[in-house]
Amino acid sequence: MIYYHDEKIFAARKGDFKLYFYKNNLAGYPQQLEKLESLKLFNLQQDPSERFDIADKHANIVAEIEKMVQVHQATIVPVASELDR
């Protein structure tokens, strides 16, 4: 599952694991999204509140999700936003 925030891939989930590429912005404004210096990974089954980043302990899962996102991005054809018209 891929999570978008405007046109940016904000996070991606594979099974119990969710990988964040951007810092969670509670205000929800895309122009204020801040790219993370290091990706954050959470096991939603064990940590549903996403409090404990486990990316450094599961580099293989981070790589799998990054690959999944790359494959997804290769299939996307960008279109103009209806809001910009």
mmCIF file as gemmi writes it, N, C-alpha and C atoms, coordinates in Angstrom:
data_model
loop_
_atom_site.group_PDB
_atom_site.id
_atom_site.type_symbol
_atom_site.label_atom_id
_atom_site.label_alt_id
_atom_site.label_comp_id
_atom_site.label_asym_id
_atom_site.label_entity_id
_atom_site.label_seq_id
_atom_site.pdbx_PDB_ins_code
_atom_site.Cartn_x
_atom_site.Cartn_y
_atom_site.Cartn_z
_atom_site.occupancy
_atom_site.B_iso_or_equiv
_atom_site.pdbx_formal_charge
_atom_site.auth_seq_id
_atom_site.auth_asym_id
_atom_site.pdbx_PDB_model_num
ATOM 1 N N . MET Axp A 1 ? 0.848 -1.16 0 1 0 ? 1 A 1
ATOM 2 C CA . MET Axp A 1 ? 0 0 0 1 0 ? 1 A 1
ATOM 3 C C . MET Axp A 1 ? 0.902 1.234 0 1 0 ? 1 A 1
ATOM 4 N N . ILE Axp A 2 ? 0.558 2.176 -0.846 1 0 ? 2 A 1
ATOM 5 C CA . ILE Axp A 2 ? 1.323 3.401 -0.978 1 0 ? 2 A 1
ATOM 6 C C . ILE Axp A 2 ? 0.477 4.553 -0.433 1 0 ? 2 A 1
ATOM 7 N N . TYR Axp A 3 ? 1.077 5.374 0.412 1 0 ? 3 A 1
ATOM 8 C CA . TYR Axp A 3 ? 0.385 6.529 0.984 1 0 ? 3 A 1
ATOM 9 C C . TYR Axp A 3 ? 0.921 7.794 0.326 1 0 ? 3 A 1
ATOM 10 N N . TYR Axp A 4 ? 0.016 8.543 -0.288 1 0 ? 4 A 1
ATOM 11 C CA . TYR Axp A 4 ? 0.389 9.793 -0.946 1 0 ? 4 A 1
ATOM 12 C C . TYR Axp A 4 ? -0.036 10.977 -0.095 1 0 ? 4 A 1
ATOM 13 N N . HIS Axp A 5 ? 0.727 12.031 -0.197 1 0 ? 5 A 1
ATOM 14 C CA . HIS Axp A 5 ? 0.348 13.324 0.359 1 0 ? 5 A 1
ATOM 15 C C . HIS Axp A 5 ? 0.574 14.297 -0.781 1 0 ? 5 A 1
ATOM 16 N N . ASP Axp A 6 ? -0.5 14.72 -1.42 1 0 ? 6 A 1
ATOM 17 C CA . ASP Axp A 6 ? -0.434 15.458 -2.665 1 0 ? 6 A 1
ATOM 18 C C . ASP Axp A 6 ? 0.233 14.539 -3.682 1 0 ? 6 A 1
ATOM 19 N N . GLU Axp A 7 ? 1.268 14.987 -4.376 1 0 ? 7 A 1
ATOM 20 C CA . GLU Axp A 7 ? 1.918 14.125 -5.376 1 0 ? 7 A 1
ATOM 21 C C . GLU Axp A 7 ? 3.099 13.345 -4.806 1 0 ? 7 A 1
ATOM 22 N N . LYS Axp A 8 ? 3.39 13.526 -3.545 1 0 ? 8 A 1
ATOM 23 C CA . LYS Axp A 8 ? 4.555 12.876 -2.941 1 0 ? 8 A 1
ATOM 24 C C . LYS Axp A 8 ? 4.172 11.566 -2.259 1 0 ? 8 A 1
ATOM 25 N N . ILE Axp A 9 ? 5.047 10.575 -2.414 1 0 ? 9 A 1
ATOM 26 C CA . ILE Axp A 9 ? 4.847 9.333 -1.67 1 0 ? 9 A 1
ATOM 27 C C . ILE Axp A 9 ? 5.342 9.579 -0.258 1 0 ? 9 A 1
ATOM 28 N N . PHE Axp A 10 ? 4.406 9.629 0.639 1 0 ? 10 A 1
ATOM 29 C CA . PHE Axp A 10 ? 4.649 9.963 2.033 1 0 ? 10 A 1
ATOM 30 C C . PHE Axp A 10 ? 5.167 8.747 2.811 1 0 ? 10 A 1
ATOM 31 N N . ALA Axp A 11 ? 4.545 7.59 2.551 1 0 ? 11 A 1
ATOM 32 C CA . ALA Axp A 11 ? 4.889 6.359 3.258 1 0 ? 11 A 1
ATOM 33 C C . ALA Axp A 11 ? 4.434 5.174 2.407 1 0 ? 11 A 1
ATOM 34 N N . ALA Axp A 12 ? 4.914 3.994 2.78 1 0 ? 12 A 1
ATOM 35 C CA . ALA Axp A 12 ? 4.507 2.768 2.088 1 0 ? 12 A 1
ATOM 36 C C . ALA Axp A 12 ? 4.413 1.644 3.11 1 0 ? 12 A 1
ATOM 37 N N . ARG Axp A 13 ? 3.47 0.754 2.872 1 0 ? 13 A 1
ATOM 38 C CA . ARG Axp A 13 ? 3.26 -0.362 3.793 1 0 ? 13 A 1
ATOM 39 C C . ARG Axp A 13 ? 3.34 -1.679 3.043 1 0 ? 13 A 1
ATOM 40 N N . LYS Axp A 14 ? 3.99 -2.643 3.684 1 0 ? 14 A 1
ATOM 41 C CA . LYS Axp A 14 ? 4.05 -4.013 3.176 1 0 ? 14 A 1
ATOM 42 C C . LYS Axp A 14 ? 3.836 -4.934 4.365 1 0 ? 14 A 1
ATOM 43 N N . GLY Axp A 15 ? 2.712 -5.632 4.361 1 0 ? 15 A 1
ATOM 44 C CA . GLY Axp A 15 ? 2.387 -6.502 5.493 1 0 ? 15 A 1
ATOM 45 C C . GLY Axp A 15 ? 2.24 -5.68 6.759 1 0 ? 15 A 1
ATOM 46 N N . ASP Axp A 16 ? 2.937 -6.092 7.812 1 0 ? 16 A 1
ATOM 47 C CA . ASP Axp A 16 ? 2.865 -5.398 9.098 1 0 ? 16 A 1
ATOM 48 C C . ASP Axp A 16 ? 3.766 -4.166 9.166 1 0 ? 16 A 1
ATOM 49 N N . PHE Axp A 17 ? 4.574 -3.938 8.137 1 0 ? 17 A 1
ATOM 50 C CA . PHE Axp A 17 ? 5.589 -2.887 8.199 1 0 ? 17 A 1
ATOM 51 C C . PHE Axp A 17 ? 5.192 -1.653 7.392 1 0 ? 17 A 1
ATOM 52 N N . LYS Axp A 18 ? 5.444 -0.485 7.975 1 0 ? 18 A 1
ATOM 53 C CA . LYS Axp A 18 ? 5.163 0.793 7.318 1 0 ? 18 A 1
ATOM 54 C C . LYS Axp A 18 ? 6.441 1.624 7.345 1 0 ? 18 A 1
ATOM 55 N N . LEU Axp A 19 ? 6.839 2.097 6.181 1 0 ? 19 A 1
ATOM 56 C CA . LEU Axp A 19 ? 8.064 2.868 6.016 1 0 ? 19 A 1
ATOM 57 C C . LEU Axp A 19 ? 7.697 4.307 5.662 1 0 ? 19 A 1
ATOM 58 N N . TYR Axp A 20 ? 8.244 5.253 6.417 1 0 ? 20 A 1
ATOM 59 C CA . TYR Axp A 20 ? 8.007 6.675 6.182 1 0 ? 20 A 1
ATOM 60 C C . TYR Axp A 20 ? 9.177 7.308 5.443 1 0 ? 20 A 1
ATOM 61 N N . PHE Axp A 21 ? 8.852 8.138 4.443 1 0 ? 21 A 1
ATOM 62 C CA . PHE Axp A 21 ? 9.837 8.903 3.687 1 0 ? 21 A 1
ATOM 63 C C . PHE Axp A 21 ? 9.83 10.37 4.106 1 0 ? 21 A 1
ATOM 64 N N . TYR Axp A 22 ? 8.698 10.831 4.635 1 0 ? 22 A 1
ATOM 65 C CA . TYR Axp A 22 ? 8.533 12.219 5.059 1 0 ? 22 A 1
ATOM 66 C C . TYR Axp A 22 ? 8.071 12.257 6.51 1 0 ? 22 A 1
ATOM 67 N N . LYS Axp A 23 ? 8.381 13.352 7.175 1 0 ? 23 A 1
ATOM 68 C CA . LYS Axp A 23 ? 7.943 13.57 8.549 1 0 ? 23 A 1
ATOM 69 C C . LYS Axp A 23 ? 6.445 13.799 8.554 1 0 ? 23 A 1
ATOM 70 N N . ASN Axp A 24 ? 5.767 13.23 9.518 1 0 ? 24 A 1
ATOM 71 C CA . ASN Axp A 24 ? 4.328 13.386 9.632 1 0 ? 24 A 1
ATOM 72 C C . ASN Axp A 24 ? 3.996 14.821 9.992 1 0 ? 24 A 1
ATOM 73 N N . ASN Axp A 25 ? 3.224 15.464 9.145 1 0 ? 25 A 1
ATOM 74 C CA . ASN Axp A 25 ? 2.836 16.851 9.342 1 0 ? 25 A 1
ATOM 75 C C . ASN Axp A 25 ? 1.379 16.876 9.779 1 0 ? 25 A 1
ATOM 76 N N . LEU Axp A 26 ? 1.142 17.193 11.033 1 0 ? 26 A 1
ATOM 77 C CA . LEU Axp A 26 ? -0.217 17.157 11.561 1 0 ? 26 A 1
ATOM 78 C C . LEU Axp A 26 ? -1.13 18.169 10.889 1 0 ? 26 A 1
ATOM 79 N N . ALA Axp A 27 ? -0.564 19.266 10.4 1 0 ? 27 A 1
ATOM 80 C CA . ALA Axp A 27 ? -1.382 20.266 9.711 1 0 ? 27 A 1
ATOM 81 C C . ALA Axp A 27 ? -1.831 19.771 8.344 1 0 ? 27 A 1
ATOM 82 N N . GLY Axp A 28 ? -1.08 18.84 7.763 1 0 ? 28 A 1
ATOM 83 C CA . GLY Axp A 28 ? -1.483 18.22 6.518 1 0 ? 28 A 1
ATOM 84 C C . GLY Axp A 28 ? -1.198 18.995 5.257 1 0 ? 28 A 1
ATOM 85 N N . TYR Axp A 29 ? -0.349 19.993 5.308 1 0 ? 29 A 1
ATOM 86 C CA . TYR Axp A 29 ? -0.071 20.783 4.12 1 0 ? 29 A 1
ATOM 87 C C . TYR Axp A 29 ? 1.11 20.22 3.353 1 0 ? 29 A 1
ATOM 88 N N . PRO Axp A 30 ? 0.923 19.853 2.088 1 0 ? 30 A 1
ATOM 89 C CA . PRO Axp A 30 ? 2.01 19.241 1.305 1 0 ? 30 A 1
ATOM 90 C C . PRO Axp A 30 ? 3.239 20.126 1.193 1 0 ? 30 A 1
ATOM 91 N N . GLN Axp A 31 ? 3.06 21.437 1.082 1 0 ? 31 A 1
ATOM 92 C CA . GLN Axp A 31 ? 4.216 22.314 0.921 1 0 ? 31 A 1
ATOM 93 C C . GLN Axp A 31 ? 5.057 22.366 2.196 1 0 ? 31 A 1
ATOM 94 N N . GLN Axp A 32 ? 4.531 21.877 3.302 1 0 ? 32 A 1
ATOM 95 C CA . GLN Axp A 32 ? 5.277 21.865 4.554 1 0 ? 32 A 1
ATOM 96 C C . GLN Axp A 32 ? 5.849 20.489 4.872 1 0 ? 32 A 1
ATOM 97 N N . LEU Axp A 33 ? 5.695 19.543 3.962 1 0 ? 33 A 1
ATOM 98 C CA . LEU Axp A 33 ? 6.258 18.221 4.208 1 0 ? 33 A 1
ATOM 99 C C . LEU Axp A 33 ? 7.767 18.312 4.289 1 0 ? 33 A 1
ATOM 100 N N . GLU Axp A 34 ? 8.318 17.608 5.247 1 0 ? 34 A 1
ATOM 101 C CA . GLU Axp A 34 ? 9.765 17.615 5.457 1 0 ? 34 A 1
ATOM 102 C C . GLU Axp A 34 ? 10.302 16.205 5.218 1 0 ? 34 A 1
ATOM 103 N N . LYS Axp A 35 ? 11.193 16.084 4.235 1 0 ? 35 A 1
ATOM 104 C CA . LYS Axp A 35 ? 11.787 14.779 3.925 1 0 ? 35 A 1
ATOM 105 C C . LYS Axp A 35 ? 12.65 14.339 5.105 1 0 ? 35 A 1
ATOM 106 N N . LEU Axp A 36 ? 12.495 13.099 5.494 1 0 ? 36 A 1
ATOM 107 C CA . LEU Axp A 36 ? 13.271 12.568 6.615 1 0 ? 36 A 1
ATOM 108 C C . LEU Axp A 36 ? 14.73 12.375 6.223 1 0 ? 36 A 1
ATOM 109 N N . GLU Axp A 37 ? 15.63 12.672 7.132 1 0 ? 37 A 1
ATOM 110 C CA . GLU Axp A 37 ? 17.059 12.433 6.889 1 0 ? 37 A 1
ATOM 111 C C . GLU Axp A 37 ? 17.337 10.935 6.816 1 0 ? 37 A 1
ATOM 112 N N . SER Axp A 38 ? 16.659 10.185 7.657 1 0 ? 38 A 1
ATOM 113 C CA . SER Axp A 38 ? 16.746 8.727 7.595 1 0 ? 38 A 1
ATOM 114 C C . SER Axp A 38 ? 15.329 8.17 7.671 1 0 ? 38 A 1
ATOM 115 N N . LEU Axp A 39 ? 15.066 7.162 6.873 1 0 ? 39 A 1
ATOM 116 C CA . LEU Axp A 39 ? 13.733 6.571 6.804 1 0 ? 39 A 1
ATOM 117 C C . LEU Axp A 39 ? 13.35 5.968 8.145 1 0 ? 39 A 1
ATOM 118 N N . LYS Axp A 40 ? 12.056 5.941 8.411 1 0 ? 40 A 1
ATOM 119 C CA . LYS Axp A 40 ? 11.548 5.371 9.662 1 0 ? 40 A 1
ATOM 120 C C . LYS Axp A 40 ? 10.643 4.19 9.338 1 0 ? 40 A 1
ATOM 121 N N . LEU Axp A 41 ? 10.877 3.091 10.041 1 0 ? 41 A 1
ATOM 122 C CA . LEU Axp A 41 ? 10.122 1.857 9.835 1 0 ? 41 A 1
ATOM 123 C C . LEU Axp A 41 ? 9.441 1.463 11.135 1 0 ? 41 A 1
ATOM 124 N N . PHE Axp A 42 ? 8.181 1.043 11.008 1 0 ? 42 A 1
ATOM 125 C CA . PHE Axp A 42 ? 7.421 0.608 12.173 1 0 ? 42 A 1
ATOM 126 C C . PHE Axp A 42 ? 6.74 -0.72 11.875 1 0 ? 42 A 1
ATOM 127 N N . ASN Axp A 43 ? 6.657 -1.576 12.892 1 0 ? 43 A 1
ATOM 128 C CA . ASN Axp A 43 ? 5.905 -2.82 12.809 1 0 ? 43 A 1
ATOM 129 C C . ASN Axp A 43 ? 4.534 -2.528 13.41 1 0 ? 43 A 1
ATOM 130 N N . LEU Axp A 44 ? 3.524 -2.386 12.563 1 0 ? 44 A 1
ATOM 131 C CA . LEU Axp A 44 ? 2.202 -1.983 13.02 1 0 ? 44 A 1
ATOM 132 C C . LEU Axp A 44 ? 1.507 -3.052 13.856 1 0 ? 44 A 1
ATOM 133 N N . GLN Axp A 45 ? 1.881 -4.293 13.675 1 0 ? 45 A 1
ATOM 134 C CA . GLN Axp A 45 ? 1.294 -5.363 14.486 1 0 ? 45 A 1
ATOM 135 C C . GLN Axp A 45 ? 1.769 -5.248 15.942 1 0 ? 45 A 1
ATOM 136 N N . GLN Axp A 46 ? 3.044 -5 16.127 1 0 ? 46 A 1
ATOM 137 C CA . GLN Axp A 46 ? 3.622 -4.908 17.468 1 0 ? 46 A 1
ATOM 138 C C . GLN Axp A 46 ? 3.576 -3.494 18.043 1 0 ? 46 A 1
ATOM 139 N N . ASP Axp A 47 ? 3.495 -2.488 17.172 1 0 ? 47 A 1
ATOM 140 C CA . ASP Axp A 47 ? 3.569 -1.093 17.593 1 0 ? 47 A 1
ATOM 141 C C . ASP Axp A 47 ? 2.564 -0.248 16.795 1 0 ? 47 A 1
ATOM 142 N N . PRO Axp A 48 ? 1.266 -0.438 17.029 1 0 ? 48 A 1
ATOM 143 C CA . PRO Axp A 48 ? 0.262 0.27 16.229 1 0 ? 48 A 1
ATOM 144 C C . PRO Axp A 48 ? 0.296 1.788 16.386 1 0 ? 48 A 1
ATOM 145 N N . SER Axp A 49 ? 0.874 2.296 17.452 1 0 ? 49 A 1
ATOM 146 C CA . SER Axp A 49 ? 0.957 3.747 17.642 1 0 ? 49 A 1
ATOM 147 C C . SER Axp A 49 ? 2.206 4.344 16.995 1 0 ? 49 A 1
ATOM 148 N N . GLU Axp A 50 ? 3.013 3.502 16.36 1 0 ? 50 A 1
ATOM 149 C CA . GLU Axp A 50 ? 4.206 3.935 15.618 1 0 ? 50 A 1
ATOM 150 C C . GLU Axp A 50 ? 5.145 4.764 16.491 1 0 ? 50 A 1
ATOM 151 N N . ARG Axp A 51 ? 5.51 4.216 17.613 1 0 ? 51 A 1
ATOM 152 C CA . ARG Axp A 51 ? 6.392 4.928 18.548 1 0 ? 51 A 1
ATOM 153 C C . ARG Axp A 51 ? 7.849 4.493 18.448 1 0 ? 51 A 1
ATOM 154 N N . PHE Axp A 52 ? 8.103 3.274 17.941 1 0 ? 52 A 1
ATOM 155 C CA . PHE Axp A 52 ? 9.456 2.723 17.984 1 0 ? 52 A 1
ATOM 156 C C . PHE Axp A 52 ? 9.979 2.447 16.575 1 0 ? 52 A 1
ATOM 157 N N . ASP Axp A 53 ? 10.877 3.312 16.121 1 0 ? 53 A 1
ATOM 158 C CA . ASP Axp A 53 ? 11.491 3.175 14.802 1 0 ? 53 A 1
ATOM 159 C C . ASP Axp A 53 ? 12.448 1.981 14.826 1 0 ? 53 A 1
ATOM 160 N N . ILE Axp A 54 ? 12.247 1.044 13.896 1 0 ? 54 A 1
ATOM 161 C CA . ILE Axp A 54 ? 13.073 -0.166 13.855 1 0 ? 54 A 1
ATOM 162 C C . ILE Axp A 54 ? 13.843 -0.29 12.54 1 0 ? 54 A 1
ATOM 163 N N . ALA Axp A 55 ? 13.965 0.816 11.807 1 0 ? 55 A 1
ATOM 164 C CA . ALA Axp A 55 ? 14.624 0.777 10.498 1 0 ? 55 A 1
ATOM 165 C C . ALA Axp A 55 ? 16.056 0.269 10.581 1 0 ? 55 A 1
ATOM 166 N N . ASP Axp A 56 ? 16.791 0.668 11.615 1 0 ? 56 A 1
ATOM 167 C CA . ASP Axp A 56 ? 18.19 0.249 11.727 1 0 ? 56 A 1
ATOM 168 C C . ASP Axp A 56 ? 18.342 -1.242 12.008 1 0 ? 56 A 1
ATOM 169 N N . LYS Axp A 57 ? 17.295 -1.878 12.493 1 0 ? 57 A 1
ATOM 170 C CA . LYS Axp A 57 ? 17.348 -3.314 12.808 1 0 ? 57 A 1
ATOM 171 C C . LYS Axp A 57 ? 16.814 -4.181 11.669 1 0 ? 57 A 1
ATOM 172 N N . HIS Axp A 58 ? 16.185 -3.548 10.659 1 0 ? 58 A 1
ATOM 173 C CA . HIS Axp A 58 ? 15.55 -4.306 9.58 1 0 ? 58 A 1
ATOM 174 C C . HIS Axp A 58 ? 15.846 -3.69 8.22 1 0 ? 58 A 1
ATOM 175 N N . ALA Axp A 59 ? 17.121 -3.571 7.896 1 0 ? 59 A 1
ATOM 176 C CA . ALA Axp A 59 ? 17.538 -2.972 6.616 1 0 ? 59 A 1
ATOM 177 C C . ALA Axp A 59 ? 16.965 -3.739 5.429 1 0 ? 59 A 1
ATOM 178 N N . ASN Axp A 60 ? 16.805 -5.047 5.578 1 0 ? 60 A 1
ATOM 179 C CA . ASN Axp A 60 ? 16.255 -5.852 4.489 1 0 ? 60 A 1
ATOM 180 C C . ASN Axp A 60 ? 14.8 -5.487 4.191 1 0 ? 60 A 1
ATOM 181 N N . ILE Axp A 61 ? 14.011 -5.201 5.206 1 0 ? 61 A 1
ATOM 182 C CA . ILE Axp A 61 ? 12.611 -4.826 5.012 1 0 ? 61 A 1
ATOM 183 C C . ILE Axp A 61 ? 12.532 -3.42 4.412 1 0 ? 61 A 1
ATOM 184 N N . VAL Axp A 62 ? 13.396 -2.523 4.876 1 0 ? 62 A 1
ATOM 185 C CA . VAL Axp A 62 ? 13.457 -1.174 4.301 1 0 ? 62 A 1
ATOM 186 C C . VAL Axp A 62 ? 13.757 -1.274 2.811 1 0 ? 62 A 1
ATOM 187 N N . ALA Axp A 63 ? 14.73 -2.096 2.442 1 0 ? 63 A 1
ATOM 188 C CA . ALA Axp A 63 ? 15.107 -2.267 1.033 1 0 ? 63 A 1
ATOM 189 C C . ALA Axp A 63 ? 13.951 -2.863 0.223 1 0 ? 63 A 1
ATOM 190 N N . GLU Axp A 64 ? 13.229 -3.824 0.783 1 0 ? 64 A 1
ATOM 191 C CA . GLU Axp A 64 ? 12.085 -4.437 0.088 1 0 ? 64 A 1
ATOM 192 C C . GLU Axp A 64 ? 10.996 -3.396 -0.198 1 0 ? 64 A 1
ATOM 193 N N . ILE Axp A 65 ? 10.7 -2.584 0.794 1 0 ? 65 A 1
ATOM 194 C CA . ILE Axp A 65 ? 9.652 -1.579 0.614 1 0 ? 65 A 1
ATOM 195 C C . ILE Axp A 65 ? 10.11 -0.493 -0.356 1 0 ? 65 A 1
ATOM 196 N N . GLU Axp A 66 ? 11.369 -0.092 -0.283 1 0 ? 66 A 1
ATOM 197 C CA . GLU Axp A 66 ? 11.893 0.891 -1.237 1 0 ? 66 A 1
ATOM 198 C C . GLU Axp A 66 ? 11.792 0.353 -2.66 1 0 ? 66 A 1
ATOM 199 N N . LYS Axp A 67 ? 12.1 -0.915 -2.857 1 0 ? 67 A 1
ATOM 200 C CA . LYS Axp A 67 ? 12.001 -1.537 -4.183 1 0 ? 67 A 1
ATOM 201 C C . LYS Axp A 67 ? 10.545 -1.556 -4.643 1 0 ? 67 A 1
ATOM 202 N N . MET Axp A 68 ? 9.631 -1.887 -3.743 1 0 ? 68 A 1
ATOM 203 C CA . MET Axp A 68 ? 8.21 -1.899 -4.063 1 0 ? 68 A 1
ATOM 204 C C . MET Axp A 68 ? 7.764 -0.506 -4.538 1 0 ? 68 A 1
ATOM 205 N N . VAL Axp A 69 ? 8.244 0.545 -3.877 1 0 ? 69 A 1
ATOM 206 C CA . VAL Axp A 69 ? 7.897 1.914 -4.245 1 0 ? 69 A 1
ATOM 207 C C . VAL Axp A 69 ? 8.487 2.264 -5.608 1 0 ? 69 A 1
ATOM 208 N N . GLN Axp A 70 ? 9.707 1.848 -5.869 1 0 ? 70 A 1
ATOM 209 C CA . GLN Axp A 70 ? 10.339 2.106 -7.173 1 0 ? 70 A 1
ATOM 210 C C . GLN Axp A 70 ? 9.544 1.46 -8.303 1 0 ? 70 A 1
ATOM 211 N N . VAL Axp A 71 ? 9.118 0.232 -8.097 1 0 ? 71 A 1
ATOM 212 C CA . VAL Axp A 71 ? 8.311 -0.47 -9.107 1 0 ? 71 A 1
ATOM 213 C C . VAL Axp A 71 ? 6.993 0.271 -9.306 1 0 ? 71 A 1
ATOM 214 N N . HIS Axp A 72 ? 6.38 0.687 -8.228 1 0 ? 72 A 1
ATOM 215 C CA . HIS Axp A 72 ? 5.126 1.442 -8.304 1 0 ? 72 A 1
ATOM 216 C C . HIS Axp A 72 ? 5.317 2.74 -9.086 1 0 ? 72 A 1
ATOM 217 N N . GLN Axp A 73 ? 6.364 3.49 -8.763 1 0 ? 73 A 1
ATOM 218 C CA . GLN Axp A 73 ? 6.62 4.772 -9.431 1 0 ? 73 A 1
ATOM 219 C C . GLN Axp A 73 ? 6.839 4.593 -10.928 1 0 ? 73 A 1
ATOM 220 N N . ALA Axp A 74 ? 7.408 3.482 -11.323 1 0 ? 74 A 1
ATOM 221 C CA . ALA Axp A 74 ? 7.667 3.227 -12.743 1 0 ? 74 A 1
ATOM 222 C C . ALA Axp A 74 ? 6.369 3.02 -13.527 1 0 ? 74 A 1
ATOM 223 N N . THR Axp A 75 ? 5.278 2.729 -12.844 1 0 ? 75 A 1
ATOM 224 C CA . THR Axp A 75 ? 4.005 2.468 -13.514 1 0 ? 75 A 1
ATOM 225 C C . THR Axp A 75 ? 3.084 3.679 -13.554 1 0 ? 75 A 1
ATOM 226 N N . ILE Axp A 76 ? 3.493 4.774 -12.933 1 0 ? 76 A 1
ATOM 227 C CA . ILE Axp A 76 ? 2.624 5.947 -12.81 1 0 ? 76 A 1
ATOM 228 C C . ILE Axp A 76 ? 2.833 6.914 -13.96 1 0 ? 76 A 1
ATOM 229 N N . VAL Axp A 77 ? 1.726 7.411 -14.481 1 0 ? 77 A 1
ATOM 230 C CA . VAL Axp A 77 ? 1.76 8.459 -15.493 1 0 ? 77 A 1
ATOM 231 C C . VAL Axp A 77 ? 1.184 9.71 -14.836 1 0 ? 77 A 1
ATOM 232 N N . PRO Axp A 78 ? 2.024 10.716 -14.595 1 0 ? 78 A 1
ATOM 233 C CA . PRO Axp A 78 ? 1.519 11.937 -13.923 1 0 ? 78 A 1
ATOM 234 C C . PRO Axp A 78 ? 0.454 12.651 -14.764 1 0 ? 78 A 1
ATOM 235 N N . VAL Axp A 79 ? -0.529 13.184 -14.089 1 0 ? 79 A 1
ATOM 236 C CA . VAL Axp A 79 ? -1.576 13.969 -14.747 1 0 ? 79 A 1
ATOM 237 C C . VAL Axp A 79 ? -1.723 15.29 -13.998 1 0 ? 79 A 1
ATOM 238 N N . ALA Axp A 80 ? -2.285 16.278 -14.661 1 0 ? 80 A 1
ATOM 239 C CA . ALA Axp A 80 ? -2.519 17.571 -14.036 1 0 ? 80 A 1
ATOM 240 C C . ALA Axp A 80 ? -3.61 17.448 -12.976 1 0 ? 80 A 1
ATOM 241 N N . SER Axp A 81 ? -3.445 18.177 -11.919 1 0 ? 81 A 1
ATOM 242 C CA . SER Axp A 81 ? -4.434 18.188 -10.837 1 0 ? 81 A 1
ATOM 243 C C . SER Axp A 81 ? -5.67 18.965 -11.275 1 0 ? 81 A 1
ATOM 244 N N . GLU Axp A 82 ? -6.836 18.467 -10.95 1 0 ? 82 A 1
ATOM 245 C CA . GLU Axp A 82 ? -8.081 19.177 -11.232 1 0 ? 82 A 1
ATOM 246 C C . GLU Axp A 82 ? -8.142 20.465 -10.412 1 0 ? 82 A 1
ATOM 247 N N . LEU Axp A 83 ? -7.467 20.506 -9.276 1 0 ? 83 A 1
ATOM 248 C CA . LEU Axp A 83 ? -7.476 21.693 -8.433 1 0 ? 83 A 1
ATOM 249 C C . LEU Axp A 83 ? -6.687 22.85 -9.043 1 0 ? 83 A 1
ATOM 250 N N . ASP Axp A 84 ? -5.722 22.505 -9.914 1 0 ? 84 A 1
ATOM 251 C CA . ASP Axp A 84 ? -4.908 23.537 -10.556 1 0 ? 84 A 1
ATOM 252 C C . ASP Axp A 84 ? -5.603 24.177 -11.748 1 0 ? 84 A 1
ATOM 253 N N . ARG Axp A 85 ? -6.694 23.609 -12.183 1 0 ? 85 A 1
ATOM 254 C CA . ARG Axp A 85 ? -7.4 24.142 -13.365 1 0 ? 85 A 1
ATOM 255 C C . ARG Axp A 85 ? -8.303 25.291 -13.017 1 0 ? 85 A 1
